[in-house]
């Protein structure tokens, strides 16, 4: 548990991250399974269905979101300080006592498939997917989109969802980060009451995955031809600094000269000047 007490405003933000050190939790031919698992975590609890759960959060004035990244499932909660205890209880129930109902899964999967079909008409998304697949290859986890494909999501089963949930959403994989108008004296007993009895046996430790960056000795150019498209996207993909590289932040700042924000030099030259 990490805590940053800030008394400036009567607000509290909490993020619960589930990750396995050294593991990429995406996959290749089962891409999107982790994304779907994260998507299901705001679909209610054993006591509340999806509508009741979201209504309860709204009545507290709280905002609760879930997402998946390459190495973690993230649950984020923002609430007024006076309502944080009740909102946190709902948030913890979302992953400790989730319904994982088949009807909810079927509905969420259909909605996600429709979203993936819409992505086929988004030039930026198409360019990113084609570039990643070509650069990393289909045998590499980074070569597949985290949200999956029409094929992998269509084939995903309810049982597979339960397996992903049971593998990732465990106390050994959880880090709780809280910031705002709350101190340790209030937070610690709250979390002990909500998570203190959450005990699951540890899974056997597998060897950490080796994520290798592809090495290329030449420039490759790919084109996706969409006649009558209203927009053209050009993307470059290449190795960047590793997360643990001490110079990563400086590189990130340097990159804003080229792009990444509206005020980047390249963007201002192209669109403004």
Backbone torsions as a table, in degrees:
resi	resn	phi	psi	omega
1	UNK	NA	133.0	176.5
2	UNK	-120.4	138.1	-176.5
3	UNK	-133.6	132.6	172.0
4	UNK	-124.1	106.3	-178.9
5	UNK	-83.2	123.8	177.2
6	UNK	-136.0	115.5	-173.7
7	UNK	-94.3	9.2	-174.2
8	UNK	-61.9	-41.9	-177.4
9	UNK	-131.9	152.1	-179.5
10	UNK	-79.1	55.7	-177.5
11	UNK	-128.9	150.0	176.2
12	UNK	-134.5	132.7	176.7
13	UNK	-117.1	138.7	179.1
14	UNK	-136.6	135.5	172.4
15	UNK	-124.2	131.2	173.6
16	UNK	-110.3	119.9	-178.3
17	UNK	-111.1	130.8	175.3
18	UNK	-110.7	116.1	177.7
19	UNK	-150.1	156.9	176.9
20	UNK	-112.8	118.6	-175.2
21	UNK	-55.7	124.4	177.6
22	UNK	86.2	5.1	-177.0
23	UNK	-118.2	140.2	167.2
24	UNK	-94.3	123.7	-172.5
25	UNK	-93.0	5.0	170.9
26	UNK	-80.8	-175.9	179.8
27	UNK	-152.0	-179.1	-177.8
28	UNK	-97.6	-86.6	-176.7
29	UNK	-72.7	-4.4	174.0
30	UNK	-115.5	28.9	-179.0
31	UNK	-58.8	139.8	178.9
32	UNK	98.7	-11.1	-178.7
33	UNK	-64.9	-41.4	178.3
34	UNK	-68.5	-38.9	177.7
35	UNK	-58.8	-45.8	179.4
36	UNK	-64.9	-37.6	178.0
37	UNK	-60.9	-46.5	177.8
38	UNK	-62.5	-39.3	-178.6
39	UNK	-64.0	-25.8	-177.6
40	UNK	-83.4	-13.3	-172.4
41	UNK	-76.9	-4.9	172.1
42	UNK	-113.4	23.2	-178.9
43	UNK	-99.8	28.1	174.6
44	UNK	103.7	174.9	-179.5
45	UNK	-125.7	-176.3	177.4
46	UNK	-59.5	-34.6	-177.3
47	UNK	-90.3	-24.3	-174.7
48	UNK	-126.8	135.2	173.3
49	UNK	-79.2	-178.8	-173.2
50	UNK	-59.8	-45.5	-179.3
51	UNK	-65.7	-43.2	-179.6
52	UNK	-64.4	-39.1	179.8
53	UNK	-64.2	-47.8	-179.7
54	UNK	-67.6	-35.6	176.0
55	UNK	-62.8	-41.5	-179.8
56	UNK	-62.7	-41.4	177.1
57	UNK	-64.2	-43.2	-179.1
58	UNK	-64.8	-38.7	179.1
59	UNK	-63.8	-27.2	177.2
60	UNK	-86.5	-3.6	-176.3
61	UNK	68.7	25.6	-176.6
62	UNK	-101.9	151.4	176.2
63	UNK	-116.7	124.1	-176.3
64	UNK	-127.1	125.9	-179.5
65	UNK	-134.0	155.4	176.5
66	UNK	-130.1	150.6	179.8
67	UNK	-158.2	167.3	178.1
68	UNK	-130.1	140.6	175.1
69	UNK	-124.8	-178.4	-176.6
70	UNK	-59.6	-31.9	-174.3
71	UNK	-124.6	8.4	-175.9
72	UNK	-161.3	151.2	163.7
73	UNK	-99.8	132.5	-174.9
74	UNK	-120.7	133.7	172.6
75	UNK	-120.6	126.0	-175.1
76	UNK	-122.1	134.9	-179.8
77	UNK	-128.8	132.1	173.0
78	UNK	-126.5	128.3	-175.3
79	UNK	-150.5	159.0	170.5
80	UNK	-65.9	147.2	-176.7
81	UNK	-56.6	-39.8	-176.2
82	UNK	-70.2	-19.9	-179.6
83	UNK	-107.1	3.5	-171.7
84	UNK	-64.2	-39.7	-177.7
85	UNK	-57.9	-48.4	-178.4
86	UNK	-69.6	-40.4	178.9
87	UNK	-64.0	-39.9	178.5
88	UNK	-64.5	-37.1	177.6
89	UNK	-61.9	-43.4	176.9
90	UNK	-63.2	-43.5	-178.9
91	UNK	-61.9	-43.8	179.5
92	UNK	-64.8	-38.0	177.8
93	UNK	-63.1	-29.0	-177.2
94	UNK	-62.4	-30.5	178.7
95	UNK	-109.7	-21.2	178.3
96	UNK	-84.1	-36.4	-174.2
97	UNK	-130.7	49.6	-177.5
98	UNK	-74.7	146.6	-179.5
99	UNK	-69.8	-41.3	-173.9
100	UNK	47.4	44.3	-176.9
101	UNK	-70.8	142.2	-178.0
102	UNK	-64.3	-41.5	-179.3
103	UNK	-62.5	-39.0	175.8
104	UNK	-64.4	-43.5	179.1
105	UNK	-60.0	-45.2	-179.3
106	UNK	-62.9	-40.1	179.2
107	UNK	-67.8	-46.1	-179.3
108	UNK	-63.7	-39.3	178.9
109	UNK	-64.0	-43.1	179.1
110	UNK	-63.3	-41.2	178.2
111	UNK	-64.6	-39.4	-179.4
112	UNK	-68.6	-38.1	177.0
113	UNK	-62.6	-40.0	177.5
114	UNK	-64.4	-38.8	177.3
115	UNK	-64.2	-40.4	178.4
116	UNK	-64.5	-36.5	177.1
117	UNK	-64.4	-38.5	177.9
118	UNK	-66.4	-32.6	178.8
119	UNK	-61.4	-26.7	179.8
120	UNK	-61.7	-19.3	-179.9
121	UNK	-103.1	7.8	179.3
122	UNK	-101.2	107.3	-174.5
123	UNK	-55.7	-41.5	-178.3
124	UNK	-63.7	-41.6	-179.9
125	UNK	-68.4	-43.3	178.8
126	UNK	-60.5	-44.6	-179.7
127	UNK	-61.7	-42.8	-179.6
128	UNK	-63.1	-42.7	-178.1
129	UNK	-67.4	-44.8	-179.4
130	UNK	-64.1	-42.7	-179.0
131	UNK	-63.9	-45.8	-178.5
132	UNK	-65.0	-41.0	-179.8
133	UNK	-64.7	-40.8	-179.1
134	UNK	-71.7	-37.3	-174.8
135	UNK	-76.1	-47.0	-176.2
136	UNK	-90.4	-30.1	-177.7
137	UNK	92.5	159.5	-175.2
138	UNK	-74.4	-14.5	179.3
139	UNK	-87.9	-4.4	-176.7
140	UNK	-104.1	136.4	-177.2
141	UNK	-61.1	-32.5	179.8
142	UNK	-73.7	-11.3	179.2
143	UNK	-80.5	-6.2	-179.3
144	UNK	-113.8	143.7	178.6
145	UNK	-68.9	140.3	179.4
146	UNK	-58.0	-35.6	-177.7
147	UNK	-79.1	-1.5	177.7
148	UNK	85.0	-174.2	178.3
149	UNK	-124.3	170.4	177.4
150	UNK	-57.1	-37.5	-177.7
151	UNK	-72.4	-47.3	-175.9
152	UNK	-69.5	-36.0	179.7
153	UNK	-72.6	-39.0	178.9
154	UNK	-61.4	-32.7	-177.9
155	UNK	-86.6	-11.7	-176.9
156	UNK	-66.8	137.8	-178.3
157	UNK	-108.5	164.0	177.1
158	UNK	-62.7	-38.3	179.4
159	UNK	-64.4	-37.9	178.4
160	UNK	-64.2	-39.1	176.4
161	UNK	-58.2	-45.4	-179.4
162	UNK	-62.4	-37.3	179.6
163	UNK	-67.2	-44.0	178.6
164	UNK	-60.8	-44.9	179.6
165	UNK	-59.6	-48.0	-177.4
166	UNK	-67.4	-25.4	-178.4
167	UNK	-81.6	-40.2	-173.1
168	UNK	-95.6	-43.8	-173.3
169	UNK	-84.2	83.8	-177.1
170	UNK	-140.1	152.0	-177.9
171	UNK	-60.7	-31.9	-179.9
172	UNK	-66.7	-21.3	-177.3
173	UNK	-99.7	1.8	-169.7
174	UNK	-97.9	137.6	168.4
175	UNK	-126.9	127.7	-179.3
176	UNK	-106.9	124.3	-180.0
177	UNK	-119.8	124.3	-175.9
178	UNK	-128.1	135.7	177.5
179	UNK	-141.0	141.0	175.4
180	UNK	135.5	-153.8	-172.8
181	UNK	-82.3	66.5	179.0
182	UNK	-157.4	142.0	178.9
183	UNK	-115.6	177.2	-175.0
184	UNK	-62.6	-35.5	-178.8
185	UNK	-60.5	-30.4	177.7
186	UNK	-91.7	-37.5	-174.7
187	UNK	-72.9	-43.5	-173.6
188	UNK	-60.8	-49.3	178.4
189	UNK	-64.4	-31.3	178.0
190	UNK	-64.4	-49.4	-179.0
191	UNK	-67.7	-34.1	177.5
192	UNK	-64.4	-37.3	178.9
193	UNK	-71.2	-31.8	-176.8
194	UNK	-89.7	-32.4	-173.8
195	UNK	-121.4	-8.5	-174.1
196	UNK	-59.8	-31.3	-178.8
197	UNK	-94.6	5.1	-177.2
198	UNK	-83.0	97.9	-178.4
199	UNK	-129.2	123.2	175.0
200	UNK	-130.8	142.8	179.1
201	UNK	-61.9	142.0	179.7
202	UNK	-68.1	142.6	175.4
203	UNK	-78.1	155.5	177.9
204	UNK	-63.1	137.3	-177.6
205	UNK	-80.2	121.7	174.0
206	UNK	-91.8	165.4	177.3
207	UNK	-65.3	143.4	179.2
208	UNK	-64.3	144.9	-178.2
209	UNK	-75.5	144.5	175.5
210	UNK	-99.6	109.6	-179.6
211	UNK	-97.0	103.3	-176.2
212	UNK	-96.1	137.7	176.3
213	UNK	-83.2	127.7	178.8
214	UNK	-60.0	143.0	177.9
215	UNK	-106.8	125.6	179.6
216	UNK	-121.3	145.4	178.7
217	UNK	-114.5	12.9	-179.7
218	UNK	-154.1	161.5	176.8
219	UNK	-86.0	133.0	177.4
220	UNK	-118.2	134.7	-179.6
221	UNK	-116.9	127.2	178.4
222	UNK	-120.4	146.3	177.4
223	UNK	-132.0	132.1	172.1
224	UNK	-105.3	110.5	-174.7
225	UNK	-89.6	115.5	175.8
226	UNK	-121.4	93.7	-178.9
227	UNK	-56.3	139.1	178.0
228	UNK	68.7	12.0	174.9
229	UNK	-64.6	144.5	-175.9
230	UNK	-88.0	-6.0	-176.5
231	UNK	-143.9	145.1	174.9
232	UNK	-116.8	134.3	180.0
233	UNK	-119.7	132.8	174.4
234	UNK	-116.4	126.3	178.8
235	UNK	-127.8	144.5	171.5
236	UNK	-113.8	136.0	176.8
237	UNK	-128.9	132.0	-176.9
238	UNK	-160.6	164.6	-180.0
239	UNK	-62.7	144.4	175.5
240	UNK	-121.7	-177.2	-179.7
241	UNK	-68.4	145.2	176.7
242	UNK	-66.3	156.0	-177.0
243	UNK	-58.3	-36.9	-177.3
244	UNK	-82.7	1.0	179.9
245	UNK	-69.2	126.2	-177.5
246	UNK	-62.8	-21.1	-178.6
247	UNK	-91.9	4.4	-173.1
248	UNK	-59.9	-42.2	-178.4
249	UNK	-64.5	-42.0	177.9
250	UNK	-62.8	-40.6	177.8
251	UNK	-63.7	-39.7	-179.9
252	UNK	-61.6	-44.8	178.9
253	UNK	-65.2	-41.7	178.5
254	UNK	-60.7	-34.3	-177.7
255	UNK	-65.0	-23.1	-179.4
256	UNK	-68.3	-14.7	171.8
257	UNK	-64.3	-34.1	-175.7
258	UNK	-92.3	-37.4	-176.5
259	UNK	-179.2	-168.8	178.3
260	UNK	98.8	-15.7	176.5
261	UNK	-153.2	160.8	-178.3
262	UNK	-64.3	-30.4	-176.9
263	UNK	-88.2	9.5	176.0
264	UNK	-62.4	152.5	-176.0
265	UNK	-59.8	-45.5	-177.8
266	UNK	-63.4	-44.7	-178.9
267	UNK	-64.1	-42.4	179.5
268	UNK	-63.7	-40.8	178.7
269	UNK	-62.9	-42.7	-176.0
270	UNK	-74.4	-45.7	-171.4
271	UNK	-96.6	-31.6	-175.2
272	UNK	-96.3	-55.4	-174.7
273	UNK	-86.3	NA	NA
